[in-house]
Amino acid sequence: MTRTAPTTAPASARPGADPYASPLPTVASPAARAGQRMQRARLGVQGTPGRMRLVSAALVVVGLLVGLAAAQSFSVADGALVRADRNAAQLVRLQDIQTLLVRADADATNAFVVGGLEPADQRADYDEAVDRAVQQVAFAARAQPADGEALAALSSAIQSYTSGVVQARAANRQGLPLGAQYLREASAGLRADALPLLGALTSANEERVQTEFDTAGRAQVLALVAGLLGLVIVAGALVWLARRTHRYVNVPVAGAGVVILVVLVASVVALGSVAAAVADLRAGSYASARALAGARIAAFDAKANESLTLVSRGSGAAFEAAWQESSAVTSSLVAEAAQIDPAAADLPGGWDAYTALHQEIRSLDDGGGWEQAVAAAISREPGSANATFDAFDAASGEQLTAASEATSSGLRDARSGLALAGWLCGLAGVLAALLAWWGLSQRIEEYR
């Protein structure tokens, strides 16, 4: 008998199998699935509907980018104005420290001319100036960490200067000629160590302020470029749609263009006003504050050199030359401040009045009347050199305070509404993107 090979029964014939069960699906490989997705993507961008999808995606991106660019422009301007205000405040602080130090030196040298026990009011003014300078140094270090290392060196230089003044006073009270040498060395050390440090710090903060002013003034460029490009792209899309759909205007897409136009105009106008305000501050109150601060520093330096010339008793030609140099700087800067701000118009005359009295002191000294020159230099009577200088000090200090406050106030006013405008521009960009997507989706639906 012949045997046949056993055959495998179909699944439906197997015991316990469901005869109506579907066969298991074939699982595609990852490469096959990727190919399928690529095929569907190619089909999605083919033909007019596919191109509309690409245009829709492009317009959505354009709307979002325009809003983001405008928002970023407002953020940049706002941040630049904040930093400019802080750096301008630090600059004023540093100039105040410099003024206080040369004021203290002027007090010390003028009181030293008297000999013996110095006048109590000048000693008190010296102590106040030094204490305020030390406090301002500490505050400046906290306000601007980048200046910390230089301010630490400045603090050491101030301590060295005050120690030299203490030695000079002790010798002067005892009638020792060595006191004059100590005073000259302390004053020279102040000018060789402390004032150059302050000059470098002042220059660094001036550069920071100018950099932030420039940044705020250029903030509108990004919004302008993005807005113009956005309008060009939307206009091109509208023309393309009109040719494909035979409709003159796609209202939602045109609405997206209007939104972009509003963002562009609002950004240019608002940020343009910020740039104009910054330019006015730079040429106005900020420039006046810088000129007045420099004038006061040079003025107190001149006053100190006036006294050092008398202390040197016949050998103070170098100090008189330094007085002439500082006086010229003061005259130039107060004239500049008066030209910027009419409120400072009286300052050049005030300095000229003191200059005339200084020349009288020098005439007495050069003519052999040293005692008479000293008496004129230390007098506090109305019309004296000291009284005239004090009047200039008070007037210039008042104008400096006003100019500094006007600068800070102007920067705060220029910032008004910038943060809110940035958020509104971002939302407007989202609205433009939604309108563009809606307008194209309507046309795509017509092909289904």
Secondary structure by P-SEA (a helix, b strand, c coil): cccccccccccccccccccccccbbbbbcaaaaaaaaaaaaaaaaccaaaaaaaaaaaaaaaaaaaaaaaaaaaaaaaaaaaaaaaaaaaaaaaaaaaaaaaaaaaaaaaaaaacccccaaaaaaaaaaaaaaaaaaaaaaaacccaaaaaaaaaaaaaaaaaaaaaaaaaaaacccaaaaaaaaaaaaaaaccaaaaaaaaaaaaaaaaaaaaaaaacaaaaaaaaaaaaaaaaaaaaaaaaaaccccaaaaaaaaaaaaaaaaaaaaaaaaaaaaaaaaaacaaaaaaaaaaaaaaaaaaaaaaaaaaaacccaaaaaaaaaaaaaaaaaaaaaaaaacccccaaaaaaaaaaaaaaaaaaaaaacaaaaaaaaaaccccccaaaaaaaaaaaaaaaaaaaaaaaaaaaaaaacaaaaaaaaaaaaaaaaaaaaaaaaaaaaaaac
